[in-house]
Amino acid sequence: MQHDHVDISSLRPGLRARVDLYLVSLGLGFNAGLAYRDRLHDLIALDSLSDAQLIAMGLDRTQIPAFVFSDLLAPPQRPV
């Protein structure tokens, strides 16, 4: 994990919204802001890849937040 200061204004449009939606969908009981800041480098790096590069990794843009937080958070459960 990188701990360098990241300028949040450098995020591409949509990435912040996808991460926020992912974290909200989990109904977290802790301050997600700290985990978010710790993983900004990974989020930005993946979001900067082309769609073809993401597909080669088995991902699309909507899956970036779940992938980056997969070691920390379980994926949201879909209602039956």
N, C-alpha and C positions, 0 to 999 in steps of 0.2 A: 504494500500500500504506500502510495506517495502522500506526503503531508505538506507539499508545497502549497502556497496560497494560490488559489485559482480564482480568476475573475469570472464570476457567474454571468456577467453581461456577455461573455464570449460564447455562451451556449447558442446553438442554432435554434431557431423557432421550432417549437414542438417538442424538443427533448425535455425541457423542464416540465411541460404539461404531461408528457408520458410518464415521467418519474413520479410526479405528484399523484397522478391517477393510480399508478401501481401501488404506491405506499398507502394511499387512502383506502384502496380496496382491501388491504390487509387488516385494517382496523387496529393499527399498532397501539401498544400500550407503553411506548417509550418515545423519547425525542428523536424522531427520524432525521432531523436536521443534521445532527452530528454524523450519523452514518452516511447521509447524503454527501456531505462535504468530503468525507474520507474517500468516497468513491467517484468524485467528479472527474478525475483524470481518466478512469476507466470508461465512464459514460461518454465523455467527449471523444476519446479514442475510437470507441466503437461507432459512435454516431458519425464520425468523419469518414468511415469506410463507405465504399460504394455499395449499392444494393446487391450487386453481383458478389462482392466480397462477403457480405453478410450471409447471403444464401449459401455460399460455399462453407460457411461455419454452421449452417443449419438454423440461421436466425433471420428474422425480418426486424424492421425498426421497432415495431410494437413490442418485441420480446427483449429488447436491450435492457430495460430496468430489471426484469425478472432474472435475466442472465447475470447481471452485475451483482445483484443482491442474493443470488441463489445459495451461497454458503451461509448466509445470515438469516434469511427469511424463507418460509415455505411459500409455494405459490398459492394464490387465492383459490378458495374452493368455489366451484360454480354451483349455484342452487340446482336442485334436482327437480 
